[in-house]
Amino acid sequence: MKTNISIYIISLVALIAGIILAVENPDSDRMQMIAGGLTVLGFTLNILGFMLRIRQKKI
């Protein structure tokens, strides 16, 4: 599997996990912080996977 595809899949898993944690535990401050960290990580990996895809197309 290509690197950009695996990074994209990991980013989607992190985003989904962050959303699920935020929805399931709205009163827990610790879970909200973990969900926020996972969301930031998911968005960052998503952008990185997209940039790698563009870079591989140019080569």
C-alpha distance matrix in Angstrom:
0.0 3.8 6.5 8.6 6.9 6.8 10.2 11.4 11.0 12.7 15.3 16.1 16.6 18.9 20.8 21.4 22.5 24.8 26.4 27.0 28.6 30.8 31.9 32.5 34.5 36.3 39.2 37.3 37.1 34.7 32.2 32.7 31.9 28.7 27.7 28.5 26.4 23.4 24.0 24.3 21.2 19.3 20.8 20.1 16.4 16.4 18.3 16.2 13.0 15.3 16.8 13.7 12.9 16.6 16.6 13.9 15.9 19.0 18.0
3.8 0.0 3.8 5.6 5.5 6.5 8.8 10.1 11.0 12.6 14.4 15.8 17.0 18.7 20.3 21.6 22.9 24.7 26.3 27.4 28.9 30.7 32.1 33.1 34.8 36.4 39.2 37.4 36.8 34.6 32.2 32.3 31.3 28.4 27.4 27.6 25.5 22.7 23.0 22.8 19.8 18.1 19.1 18.0 14.5 14.4 15.7 13.4 10.2 12.4 13.4 10.1 9.5 13.1 12.9 10.2 12.6 15.5 14.6
6.5 3.8 0.0 3.8 5.5 5.3 6.1 8.5 10.0 10.6 12.2 14.4 15.5 16.5 18.4 20.1 21.1 22.5 24.5 25.8 27.0 28.7 30.4 31.5 32.8 34.3 37.0 34.9 34.1 31.8 29.7 29.7 28.4 25.6 24.8 24.8 22.5 20.0 20.4 19.9 16.7 15.5 16.5 14.9 11.4 12.1 13.2 10.4 7.9 10.8 11.4 8.2 9.0 12.5 11.9 10.3 13.3 15.7 14.9
8.6 5.6 3.8 0.0 3.8 5.5 5.1 6.1 8.7 9.9 10.4 12.4 14.3 15.3 16.4 18.4 19.9 21.0 22.6 24.3 25.7 27.0 28.7 30.1 31.6 32.7 35.6 33.8 33.0 31.0 28.7 28.4 27.2 24.7 23.5 23.2 21.2 18.8 18.5 18.0 15.3 13.6 13.9 12.8 9.5 9.2 10.1 7.9 4.7 7.1 8.4 5.8 6.0 9.6 10.0 9.0 11.4 14.0 14.2
6.9 5.5 5.5 3.8 0.0 3.8 5.5 5.0 6.2 8.7 9.8 10.7 12.5 14.3 15.4 16.6 18.4 20.0 21.3 22.6 24.4 25.9 27.2 28.4 30.3 31.6 34.6 33.1 32.6 30.7 28.1 27.9 27.3 24.5 23.0 23.3 21.6 18.6 18.4 18.7 16.0 13.6 14.5 14.3 10.8 9.9 11.9 10.6 6.9 9.0 11.3 9.3 8.3 12.0 13.2 11.6 13.3 16.5 16.8
6.8 6.5 5.3 5.5 3.8 0.0 3.8 5.4 5.1 6.2 8.6 9.9 10.6 12.3 14.3 15.4 16.5 18.4 20.1 21.1 22.5 24.4 25.9 26.8 28.4 30.0 32.8 31.0 30.6 28.3 25.8 26.1 25.3 22.2 21.1 21.7 19.7 16.7 17.2 17.5 14.4 12.5 14.3 13.8 10.0 10.3 12.8 11.1 8.2 11.2 13.3 11.1 11.2 15.0 15.6 14.2 16.5 19.4 19.3
10.2 8.8 6.1 5.1 5.5 3.8 0.0 3.8 5.5 5.1 6.1 8.7 9.9 10.5 12.3 14.3 15.3 16.4 18.4 19.9 21.0 22.6 24.4 25.6 26.9 28.2 30.9 29.0 28.2 26.1 23.8 23.7 22.6 19.8 18.8 18.9 16.8 14.1 14.4 14.2 11.1 9.5 10.9 10.0 6.3 7.1 9.5 7.7 5.5 9.0 10.8 9.4 10.4 13.7 14.3 13.9 16.3 18.8 19.1
11.4 10.1 8.5 6.1 5.0 5.4 3.8 0.0 3.8 5.5 5.1 6.3 8.7 9.9 10.6 12.4 14.2 15.4 16.6 18.4 20.0 21.2 22.7 24.2 25.8 26.9 30.0 28.5 27.9 26.2 23.6 23.1 22.5 20.0 18.2 18.4 17.0 14.0 13.4 13.8 11.5 8.7 9.7 10.0 6.7 5.4 8.5 8.2 5.3 7.6 10.5 9.9 9.8 13.0 14.6 14.3 15.9 18.7 19.7
11.0 11.0 10.0 8.7 6.2 5.1 5.5 3.8 0.0 3.8 5.4 5.2 6.3 8.7 9.9 10.6 12.3 14.3 15.5 16.5 18.3 20.1 21.2 22.3 24.2 25.7 28.8 27.3 27.2 25.3 22.4 22.5 22.2 19.3 17.5 18.4 17.2 13.7 13.8 15.0 12.5 9.6 11.6 12.5 9.2 8.4 11.9 11.7 9.0 11.3 14.3 13.5 13.1 16.5 18.0 17.3 18.9 21.9 22.6
12.7 12.6 10.6 9.9 8.7 6.2 5.1 5.5 3.8 0.0 3.8 5.4 5.1 6.2 8.6 9.9 10.5 12.3 14.3 15.3 16.4 18.4 20.0 20.9 22.3 23.9 26.7 24.8 24.5 22.3 19.7 20.0 19.3 16.2 15.0 15.9 14.1 10.8 11.6 12.7 9.6 7.5 10.4 10.8 7.6 8.4 11.9 11.2 9.6 12.6 15.0 14.2 14.9 18.1 19.1 18.8 20.9 23.6 24.1
15.3 14.4 12.2 10.4 9.8 8.6 6.1 5.1 5.4 3.8 0.0 3.8 5.4 5.1 6.2 8.6 9.8 10.6 12.4 14.2 15.3 16.6 18.4 19.9 21.2 22.3 25.1 23.5 22.9 21.2 18.6 18.2 17.5 14.9 13.2 13.5 12.1 9.0 8.7 9.6 7.2 4.2 6.7 7.7 5.2 5.3 8.9 9.3 8.4 10.7 13.3 13.5 14.1 16.8 18.3 18.7 20.4 22.9 23.9
16.1 15.8 14.4 12.4 10.7 9.9 8.7 6.3 5.2 5.4 3.8 0.0 3.8 5.4 5.1 6.1 8.5 9.8 10.6 12.2 14.1 15.4 16.5 18.0 19.9 21.1 24.3 23.1 23.0 21.6 18.5 18.1 18.3 15.7 13.3 14.2 13.7 10.2 9.5 11.5 10.0 6.4 8.5 10.7 8.7 7.4 11.2 12.3 10.7 12.3 15.5 15.8 15.7 18.4 20.4 20.5 21.7 24.5 25.8
16.6 17.0 15.5 14.3 12.5 10.6 9.9 8.7 6.3 5.1 5.4 3.8 0.0 3.8 5.5 5.2 6.0 8.5 9.9 10.5 12.1 14.2 15.4 16.1 18.0 19.7 22.7 21.2 21.4 19.6 16.5 16.8 17.0 14.0 12.0 13.8 13.0 9.2 9.8 12.3 10.3 7.6 10.8 12.6 10.5 10.4 14.2 14.7 13.4 15.5 18.4 18.4 18.5 21.5 23.1 23.0 24.6 27.4 28.3
18.9 18.7 16.5 15.3 14.3 12.3 10.5 9.9 8.7 6.2 5.1 5.4 3.8 0.0 3.8 5.5 5.1 6.1 8.7 9.9 10.5 12.3 14.3 15.3 16.4 17.8 20.5 18.8 18.5 16.6 13.8 13.9 13.6 10.7 8.9 10.3 9.2 5.5 6.5 8.8 7.0 5.0 8.6 10.3 9.0 9.7 13.1 13.8 13.4 15.7 18.1 18.4 19.2 21.9 23.3 23.7 25.5 28.0 29.0
20.8 20.3 18.4 16.4 15.4 14.3 12.3 10.6 9.9 8.6 6.2 5.1 5.5 3.8 0.0 3.8 5.5 5.1 6.2 8.6 10.0 10.7 12.4 14.2 15.6 16.4 19.5 18.4 18.1 17.0 14.0 13.2 13.5 11.4 8.5 9.4 9.6 6.3 5.1 8.2 7.9 5.0 7.3 10.2 9.8 9.3 12.4 14.1 13.9 15.2 17.9 18.9 19.4 21.6 23.5 24.2 25.6 28.0 29.5
21.4 21.6 20.1 18.4 16.6 15.4 14.3 12.4 10.6 9.9 8.6 6.1 5.2 5.5 3.8 0.0 3.8 5.4 5.1 6.1 8.6 9.9 10.6 12.0 14.1 15.4 18.7 17.9 18.4 17.4 13.9 13.6 14.9 12.5 9.5 11.5 12.2 8.8 8.2 11.7 11.4 8.6 11.0 13.9 13.1 12.3 15.7 17.4 16.5 17.9 20.9 21.6 21.6 24.1 26.2 26.5 27.7 30.4 31.8
22.5 22.9 21.1 19.9 18.4 16.5 15.3 14.2 12.3 10.5 9.8 8.5 6.0 5.1 5.5 3.8 0.0 3.8 5.5 5.1 6.1 8.6 9.9 10.4 12.0 13.9 16.7 15.3 15.9 14.4 10.9 11.5 12.5 9.6 7.3 10.2 10.5 7.2 8.2 11.6 11.0 9.3 12.4 14.7 14.0 14.2 17.6 18.7 18.2 20.1 22.8 23.3 23.8 26.4 28.1 28.4 30.0 32.6 33.7
24.8 24.7 22.5 21.0 20.0 18.4 16.4 15.4 14.3 12.3 10.6 9.8 8.5 6.1 5.1 5.4 3.8 0.0 3.8 5.5 5.2 6.2 8.7 10.0 10.7 11.8 14.6 13.3 13.3 12.2 9.0 8.4 9.5 7.3 4.1 6.6 7.7 5.2 5.4 9.0 9.5 8.5 10.8 13.3 13.6 13.9 16.7 18.3 18.5 20.1 22.5 23.5 24.3 26.5 28.2 29.0 30.5 32.8 34.2
26.4 26.3 24.5 22.6 21.3 20.1 18.4 16.6 15.5 14.3 12.4 10.6 9.9 8.7 6.2 5.1 5.5 3.8 0.0 3.8 5.5 5.1 6.2 8.5 10.1 10.6 14.1 13.8 14.3 14.1 10.6 9.6 11.7 10.4 6.7 8.7 10.9 8.7 7.6 11.3 12.4 10.6 12.2 15.4 15.8 15.2 18.0 20.1 20.0 21.0 23.8 25.1 25.3 27.4 29.5 30.3 31.4 33.9 35.5
27.0 27.4 25.8 24.3 22.6 21.1 19.9 18.4 16.5 15.3 14.2 12.2 10.5 9.9 8.6 6.1 5.1 5.5 3.8 0.0 3.8 5.4 5.2 5.9 8.4 10.1 13.4 13.0 14.4 13.9 10.1 10.3 12.8 11.0 8.1 11.2 12.9 10.6 10.6 14.3 14.8 13.2 15.4 18.3 18.2 17.9 21.0 22.7 22.3 23.7 26.5 27.4 27.6 30.0 32.0 32.5 33.7 36.4 37.8
28.6 28.9 27.0 25.7 24.4 22.5 21.0 20.0 18.3 16.4 15.3 14.1 12.1 10.5 10.0 8.6 6.1 5.2 5.5 3.8 0.0 3.8 5.5 5.3 5.9 8.0 10.7 9.6 10.9 10.1 6.3 7.1 9.6 7.9 5.7 9.2 11.0 9.4 10.3 13.7 14.3 13.6 16.0 18.4 18.7 19.0 21.9 23.4 23.5 25.1 27.6 28.6 29.2 31.5 33.3 34.0 35.5 37.9 39.2
30.8 30.7 28.7 27.0 25.9 24.4 22.6 21.2 20.1 18.4 16.6 15.4 14.2 12.3 10.7 9.9 8.6 6.2 5.1 5.4 3.8 0.0 3.8 5.7 5.6 5.7 9.0 8.9 9.7 10.2 6.9 5.7 8.9 8.7 5.8 8.2 11.1 10.3 10.0 13.2 14.8 14.2 15.7 18.5 19.4 19.4 21.9 23.8 24.3 25.4 27.8 29.2 29.9 31.8 33.7 34.8 36.0 38.3 39.9
31.9 32.1 30.4 28.7 27.2 25.9 24.4 22.7 21.2 20.0 18.4 16.5 15.4 14.3 12.4 10.6 9.9 8.7 6.2 5.2 5.5 3.8 0.0 3.8 5.7 5.9 9.6 10.5 12.4 13.2 9.9 9.1 12.6 12.3 9.4 11.8 14.7 13.5 12.9 16.4 17.8 16.6 18.1 21.2 21.8 21.3 24.0 26.2 26.2 27.1 29.9 31.2 31.4 33.4 35.6 36.5 37.5 39.9 41.7
32.5 33.1 31.5 30.1 28.4 26.8 25.6 24.2 22.3 20.9 19.9 18.0 16.1 15.3 14.2 12.0 10.4 10.0 8.5 5.9 5.3 5.7 3.8 0.0 3.8 6.2 9.0 9.4 12.1 12.5 9.1 9.9 13.3 12.5 10.5 13.6 15.9 14.6 14.9 18.4 19.4 18.4 20.5 23.3 23.5 23.5 26.4 28.2 28.0 29.4 32.1 33.1 33.5 35.7 37.7 38.3 39.6 42.1 43.6
34.5 34.8 32.8 31.6 30.3 28.4 26.9 25.8 24.2 22.3 21.2 19.9 18.0 16.4 15.6 14.1 12.0 10.7 10.1 8.4 5.9 5.6 5.7 3.8 0.0 3.8 5.6 5.6 8.5 9.3 6.5 7.4 10.9 10.8 9.7 12.5 14.8 14.4 15.1 18.1 19.3 19.1 21.0 23.5 24.2 24.6 27.2 28.9 29.2 30.7 33.1 34.2 34.9 37.1 38.8 39.7 41.1 43.5 44.9
36.3 36.4 34.3 32.7 31.6 30.0 28.2 26.9 25.7 23.9 22.3 21.1 19.7 17.8 16.4 15.4 13.9 11.8 10.6 10.1 8.0 5.7 5.9 6.2 3.8 0.0 3.8 5.8 7.8 10.0 7.9 7.0 10.8 11.9 10.3 12.1 15.1 15.3 15.2 17.9 19.8 19.7 21.0 23.6 24.8 25.0 27.2 29.2 29.9 30.9 33.3 34.8 35.5 37.3 39.2 40.4 41.6 43.8 45.5
39.2 39.2 37.0 35.6 34.6 32.8 30.9 30.0 28.8 26.7 25.1 24.3 22.7 20.5 19.5 18.7 16.7 14.6 14.1 13.4 10.7 9.0 9.6 9.0 5.6 3.8 0.0 3.8 6.3 9.0 8.4 8.1 11.3 12.9 12.4 14.0 16.7 17.5 17.8 20.1 22.0 22.4 23.8 26.1 27.4 27.9 30.0 31.9 32.7 34.0 36.1 37.6 38.5 40.3 42.1 43.3 44.7 46.8 48.4
37.3 37.4 34.9 33.8 33.1 31.0 29.0 28.5 27.3 24.8 23.5 23.1 21.2 18.8 18.4 17.9 15.3 13.3 13.8 13.0 9.6 8.9 10.5 9.4 5.6 5.8 3.8 0.0 3.8 5.5 5.4 6.3 8.8 10.1 10.5 12.4 14.4 15.4 16.4 18.5 20.0 20.8 22.5 24.4 25.6 26.6 28.7 30.2 31.2 32.8 34.7 36.0 37.2 39.1 40.6 41.7 43.5 45.4 46.8
37.1 36.8 34.1 33.0 32.6 30.6 28.2 27.9 27.2 24.5 22.9 23.0 21.4 18.5 18.1 18.4 15.9 13.3 14.3 14.4 10.9 9.7 12.4 12.1 8.5 7.8 6.3 3.8 0.0 3.8 5.5 5.0 6.2 8.7 9.7 10.5 12.4 14.2 15.2 16.6 18.4 19.7 21.1 22.6 24.3 25.5 27.2 28.6 30.0 31.6 33.2 34.6 36.1 37.8 39.0 40.5 42.3 44.0 45.4
34.7 34.6 31.8 31.0 30.7 28.3 26.1 26.2 25.3 22.3 21.2 21.6 19.6 16.6 17.0 17.4 14.4 12.2 14.1 13.9 10.1 10.2 13.2 12.5 9.3 10.0 9.0 5.5 3.8 0.0 3.8 5.4 5.2 6.3 8.6 9.9 10.7 12.4 14.2 15.6 16.6 18.2 20.2 21.3 22.5 24.2 26.1 27.0 28.4 30.3 31.8 32.9 34.6 36.5 37.5 38.8 40.9 42.6 43.7
32.2 32.2 29.7 28.7 28.1 25.8 23.8 23.6 22.4 19.7 18.6 18.5 16.5 13.8 14.0 13.9 10.9 9.0 10.6 10.1 6.3 6.9 9.9 9.1 6.5 7.9 8.4 5.4 5.5 3.8 0.0 3.8 5.4 5.0 5.9 8.5 9.8 10.3 12.0 14.2 15.1 16.0 18.1 19.8 20.7 21.9 24.2 25.3 26.3 28.1 30.0 31.0 32.3 34.4 35.7 36.8 38.7 40.7 41.8
32.7 32.3 29.7 28.4 27.9 26.1 23.7 23.1 22.5 20.0 18.2 18.1 16.8 13.9 13.2 13.6 11.5 8.4 9.6 10.3 7.1 5.7 9.1 9.9 7.4 7.0 8.1 6.3 5.0 5.4 3.8 0.0 3.8 5.5 5.0 6.1 8.6 9.8 10.4 12.3 14.1 15.0 16.4 18.3 19.8 20.7 22.6 24.2 25.4 26.8 28.6 30.0 31.3 33.1 34.5 35.9 37.6 39.4 40.9
31.9 31.3 28.4 27.2 27.3 25.3 22.6 22.5 22.2 19.3 17.5 18.3 17.0 13.6 13.5 14.9 12.5 9.5 11.7 12.8 9.6 8.9 12.6 13.3 10.9 10.8 11.3 8.8 6.2 5.2 5.4 3.8 0.0 3.8 5.4 5.1 6.2 8.6 9.8 10.7 12.3 14.1 15.5 16.6 18.3 19.8 21.4 22.6 24.2 25.9 27.2 28.6 30.3 32.0 33.0 34.6 36.5 38.1 39.4
28.7 28.4 25.6 24.7 24.5 22.2 19.8 20.0 19.3 16.2 14.9 15.7 14.0 10.7 11.4 12.5 9.6 7.3 10.4 11.0 7.9 8.7 12.3 12.5 10.8 11.9 12.9 10.1 8.7 6.3 5.0 5.5 3.8 0.0 3.8 5.4 5.1 6.2 8.6 10.0 10.4 12.0 14.3 15.3 16.3 18.0 20.1 20.9 22.1 24.1 25.7 26.6 28.3 30.3 31.3 32.5 34.6 36.4 37.5
27.7 27.4 24.8 23.5 23.0 21.1 18.8 18.2 17.5 15.0 13.2 13.3 12.0 8.9 8.5 9.5 7.3 4.1 6.7 8.1 5.7 5.8 9.4 10.5 9.7 10.3 12.4 10.5 9.7 8.6 5.9 5.0 5.4 3.8 0.0 3.8 5.4 5.1 6.1 8.7 9.8 10.3 12.2 14.1 15.1 16.1 18.4 19.7 20.7 22.3 24.2 25.4 26.7 28.6 30.0 31.2 33.0 34.9 36.3
28.5 27.6 24.8 23.2 23.3 21.7 18.9 18.4 18.4 15.9 13.5 14.2 13.8 10.3 9.4 11.5 10.2 6.6 8.7 11.2 9.2 8.2 11.8 13.6 12.5 12.1 14.0 12.4 10.5 9.9 8.5 6.1 5.1 5.4 3.8 0.0 3.8 5.4 5.1 6.2 8.6 9.7 10.7 12.3 14.2 15.2 16.7 18.3 19.8 21.2 22.7 24.3 25.8 27.3 28.7 30.3 32.0 33.6 35.1
26.4 25.5 22.5 21.2 21.6 19.7 16.8 17.0 17.2 14.1 12.1 13.7 13.0 9.2 9.6 12.2 10.5 7.7 10.9 12.9 11.0 11.1 14.7 15.9 14.8 15.1 16.7 14.4 12.4 10.7 9.8 8.6 6.2 5.1 5.4 3.8 0.0 3.8 5.4 5.2 6.1 8.5 10.0 10.6 12.2 14.0 15.6 16.4 18.1 20.0 21.2 22.4 24.3 26.0 26.9 28.4 30.5 32.0 33.2
23.4 22.7 20.0 18.8 18.6 16.7 14.1 14.0 13.7 10.8 9.0 10.2 9.2 5.5 6.3 8.8 7.2 5.2 8.7 10.6 9.4 10.3 13.5 14.6 14.4 15.3 17.5 15.4 14.2 12.4 10.3 9.8 8.6 6.2 5.1 5.4 3.8 0.0 3.8 5.5 5.0 5.9 8.6 9.8 10.3 11.9 14.2 15.0 16.0 18.1 19.8 20.7 22.2 24.3 25.4 26.5 28.5 30.4 31.5
24.0 23.0 20.4 18.5 18.4 17.2 14.4 13.4 13.8 11.6 8.7 9.5 9.8 6.5 5.1 8.2 8.2 5.4 7.6 10.6 10.3 10.0 12.9 14.9 15.1 15.2 17.8 16.4 15.2 14.2 12.0 10.4 9.8 8.6 6.1 5.1 5.4 3.8 0.0 3.8 5.4 5.0 6.2 8.5 9.9 10.3 12.4 14.1 15.2 16.5 18.4 19.9 21.0 22.7 24.3 25.7 27.3 29.1 30.7
24.3 22.8 19.9 18.0 18.7 17.5 14.2 13.8 15.0 12.7 9.6 11.5 12.3 8.8 8.2 11.7 11.6 9.0 11.3 14.3 13.7 13.2 16.4 18.4 18.1 17.9 20.1 18.5 16.6 15.6 14.2 12.3 10.7 10.0 8.7 6.2 5.2 5.5 3.8 0.0 3.8 5.4 5.2 6.1 8.6 9.8 10.8 12.3 14.2 15.5 16.6 18.4 20.1 21.4 22.6 24.4 26.1 27.5 29.1
21.2 19.8 16.7 15.3 16.0 14.4 11.1 11.5 12.5 9.6 7.2 10.0 10.3 7.0 7.9 11.4 11.0 9.5 12.4 14.8 14.3 14.8 17.8 19.4 19.3 19.8 22.0 20.0 18.4 16.6 15.1 14.1 12.3 10.4 9.8 8.6 6.1 5.0 5.4 3.8 0.0 3.8 5.6 5.1 6.1 8.4 10.0 10.4 12.1 14.2 15.3 16.3 18.2 20.1 20.9 22.3 24.5 26.0 27.2
19.3 18.1 15.5 13.6 13.6 12.5 9.5 8.7 9.6 7.5 4.2 6.4 7.6 5.0 5.0 8.6 9.3 8.5 10.6 13.2 13.6 14.2 16.6 18.4 19.1 19.7 22.4 20.8 19.7 18.2 16.0 15.0 14.1 12.0 10.3 9.7 8.5 5.9 5.0 5.4 3.8 0.0 3.8 5.5 5.2 6.0 8.7 9.8 10.4 12.2 14.2 15.2 16.4 18.5 19.9 21.0 22.7 24.7 26.1
20.8 19.1 16.5 13.9 14.5 14.3 10.9 9.7 11.6 10.4 6.7 8.5 10.8 8.6 7.3 11.0 12.4 10.8 12.2 15.4 16.0 15.7 18.1 20.5 21.0 21.0 23.8 22.5 21.1 20.2 18.1 16.4 15.5 14.3 12.2 10.7 10.0 8.6 6.2 5.2 5.6 3.8 0.0 3.8 5.5 5.0 6.2 8.6 9.9 10.6 12.3 14.2 15.4 16.7 18.4 20.0 21.4 23.1 24.9
20.1 18.0 14.9 12.8 14.3 13.8 10.0 10.0 12.5 10.8 7.7 10.7 12.6 10.3 10.2 13.9 14.7 13.3 15.4 18.3 18.4 18.5 21.2 23.3 23.5 23.6 26.1 24.4 22.6 21.3 19.8 18.3 16.6 15.3 14.1 12.3 10.6 9.8 8.5 6.1 5.1 5.5 3.8 0.0 3.8 5.4 5.3 6.2 8.6 10.0 10.6 12.3 14.3 15.6 16.5 18.4 20.3 21.5 23.0
16.4 14.5 11.4 9.5 10.8 10.0 6.3 6.7 9.2 7.6 5.2 8.7 10.5 9.0 9.8 13.1 14.0 13.6 15.8 18.2 18.7 19.4 21.8 23.5 24.2 24.8 27.4 25.6 24.3 22.5 20.7 19.8 18.3 16.3 15.1 14.2 12.2 10.3 9.9 8.6 6.1 5.2 5.5 3.8 0.0 3.8 5.4 4.9 6.0 8.5 9.7 10.4 12.2 14.2 15.1 16.3 18.4 20.1 21.2
16.4 14.4 12.1 9.2 9.9 10.3 7.1 5.4 8.4 8.4 5.3 7.4 10.4 9.7 9.3 12.3 14.2 13.9 15.2 17.9 19.0 19.4 21.3 23.5 24.6 25.0 27.9 26.6 25.5 24.2 21.9 20.7 19.8 18.0 16.1 15.2 14.0 11.9 10.3 9.8 8.4 6.0 5.0 5.4 3.8 0.0 3.8 5.4 5.2 6.2 8.7 10.0 10.7 12.6 14.3 15.5 16.9 18.9 20.5
18.3 15.7 13.2 10.1 11.9 12.8 9.5 8.5 11.9 11.9 8.9 11.2 14.2 13.1 12.4 15.7 17.6 16.7 18.0 21.0 21.9 21.9 24.0 26.4 27.2 27.2 30.0 28.7 27.2 26.1 24.2 22.6 21.4 20.1 18.4 16.7 15.6 14.2 12.4 10.8 10.0 8.7 6.2 5.3 5.4 3.8 0.0 3.8 5.5 5.1 6.1 8.6 9.9 10.7 12.3 14.3 15.6 16.9 18.9
16.2 13.4 10.4 7.9 10.6 11.1 7.7 8.2 11.7 11.2 9.3 12.3 14.7 13.8 14.1 17.4 18.7 18.3 20.1 22.7 23.4 23.8 26.2 28.2 28.9 29.2 31.9 30.2 28.6 27.0 25.3 24.2 22.6 20.9 19.7 18.3 16.4 15.0 14.1 12.3 10.4 9.8 8.6 6.2 4.9 5.4 3.8 0.0 3.8 5.4 5.1 6.2 8.6 10.0 10.5 12.2 14.4 15.6 16.9
13.0 10.2 7.9 4.7 6.9 8.2 5.5 5.3 9.0 9.6 8.4 10.7 13.4 13.4 13.9 16.5 18.2 18.5 20.0 22.3 23.5 24.3 26.2 28.0 29.2 29.9 32.7 31.2 30.0 28.4 26.3 25.4 24.2 22.1 20.7 19.8 18.1 16.0 15.2 14.2 12.1 10.4 9.9 8.6 6.0 5.2 5.5 3.8 0.0 3.8 5.5 5.1 6.2 8.8 9.9 10.6 12.5 14.6 15.7
15.3 12.4 10.8 7.1 9.0 11.2 9.0 7.6 11.3 12.6 10.7 12.3 15.5 15.7 15.2 17.9 20.1 20.1 21.0 23.7 25.1 25.4 27.1 29.4 30.7 30.9 34.0 32.8 31.6 30.3 28.1 26.8 25.9 24.1 22.3 21.2 20.0 18.1 16.5 15.5 14.2 12.2 10.6 10.0 8.5 6.2 5.1 5.4 3.8 0.0 3.8 5.4 5.1 6.4 8.7 10.0 10.9 12.9 14.8
16.8 13.4 11.4 8.4 11.3 13.3 10.8 10.5 14.3 15.0 13.3 15.5 18.4 18.1 17.9 20.9 22.8 22.5 23.8 26.5 27.6 27.8 29.9 32.1 33.1 33.3 36.1 34.7 33.2 31.8 30.0 28.6 27.2 25.7 24.2 22.7 21.2 19.8 18.4 16.6 15.3 14.2 12.3 10.6 9.7 8.7 6.1 5.1 5.5 3.8 0.0 3.8 5.4 5.2 6.2 8.6 10.0 10.9 12.8
13.7 10.1 8.2 5.8 9.3 11.1 9.4 9.9 13.5 14.2 13.5 15.8 18.4 18.4 18.9 21.6 23.3 23.5 25.1 27.4 28.6 29.2 31.2 33.1 34.2 34.8 37.6 36.0 34.6 32.9 31.0 30.0 28.6 26.6 25.4 24.3 22.4 20.7 19.9 18.4 16.3 15.2 14.2 12.3 10.4 10.0 8.6 6.2 5.1 5.4 3.8 0.0 3.8 5.4 5.0 6.1 8.6 10.0 10.9
12.9 9.5 9.0 6.0 8.3 11.2 10.4 9.8 13.1 14.9 14.1 15.7 18.5 19.2 19.4 21.6 23.8 24.3 25.3 27.6 29.2 29.9 31.4 33.5 34.9 35.5 38.5 37.2 36.1 34.6 32.3 31.3 30.3 28.3 26.7 25.8 24.3 22.2 21.0 20.1 18.2 16.4 15.4 14.3 12.2 10.7 9.9 8.6 6.2 5.1 5.4 3.8 0.0 3.8 5.5 5.2 6.3 8.9 10.3
16.6 13.1 12.5 9.6 12.0 15.0 13.7 13.0 16.5 18.1 16.8 18.4 21.5 21.9 21.6 24.1 26.4 26.5 27.4 30.0 31.5 31.8 33.4 35.7 37.1 37.3 40.3 39.1 37.8 36.5 34.4 33.1 32.0 30.3 28.6 27.3 26.0 24.3 22.7 21.4 20.1 18.5 16.7 15.6 14.2 12.6 10.7 10.0 8.8 6.4 5.2 5.4 3.8 0.0 3.8 5.5 5.2 6.5 9.1
16.6 12.9 11.9 10.0 13.2 15.6 14.3 14.6 18.0 19.1 18.3 20.4 23.1 23.3 23.5 26.2 28.1 28.2 29.5 32.0 33.3 33.7 35.6 37.7 38.8 39.2 42.1 40.6 39.0 37.5 35.7 34.5 33.0 31.3 30.0 28.7 26.9 25.4 24.3 22.6 20.9 19.9 18.4 16.5 15.1 14.3 12.3 10.5 9.9 8.7 6.2 5.0 5.5 3.8 0.0 3.8 5.5 5.3 6.7
13.9 10.2 10.3 9.0 11.6 14.2 13.9 14.3 17.3 18.8 18.7 20.5 23.0 23.7 24.2 26.5 28.4 29.0 30.3 32.5 34.0 34.8 36.5 38.3 39.7 40.4 43.3 41.7 40.5 38.8 36.8 35.9 34.6 32.5 31.2 30.3 28.4 26.5 25.7 24.4 22.3 21.0 20.0 18.4 16.3 15.5 14.3 12.2 10.6 10.0 8.6 6.1 5.2 5.5 3.8 0.0 3.8 5.4 5.3
15.9 12.6 13.3 11.4 13.3 16.5 16.3 15.9 18.9 20.9 20.4 21.7 24.6 25.5 25.6 27.7 30.0 30.5 31.4 33.7 35.5 36.0 37.5 39.6 41.1 41.6 44.7 43.5 42.3 40.9 38.7 37.6 36.5 34.6 33.0 32.0 30.5 28.5 27.3 26.1 24.5 22.7 21.4 20.3 18.4 16.9 15.6 14.4 12.5 10.9 10.0 8.6 6.3 5.2 5.5 3.8 0.0 3.8 5.5
19.0 15.5 15.7 14.0 16.5 19.4 18.8 18.7 21.9 23.6 22.9 24.5 27.4 28.0 28.0 30.4 32.6 32.8 33.9 36.4 37.9 38.3 39.9 42.1 43.5 43.8 46.8 45.4 44.0 42.6 40.7 39.4 38.1 36.4 34.9 33.6 32.0 30.4 29.1 27.5 26.0 24.7 23.1 21.5 20.1 18.9 16.9 15.6 14.6 12.9 10.9 10.0 8.9 6.5 5.3 5.4 3.8 0.0 3.8
18.0 14.6 14.9 14.2 16.8 19.3 19.1 19.7 22.6 24.1 23.9 25.8 28.3 29.0 29.5 31.8 33.7 34.2 35.5 37.8 39.2 39.9 41.7 43.6 44.9 45.5 48.4 46.8 45.4 43.7 41.8 40.9 39.4 37.5 36.3 35.1 33.2 31.5 30.7 29.1 27.2 26.1 24.9 23.0 21.2 20.5 18.9 16.9 15.7 14.8 12.8 10.9 10.3 9.1 6.7 5.3 5.5 3.8 0.0
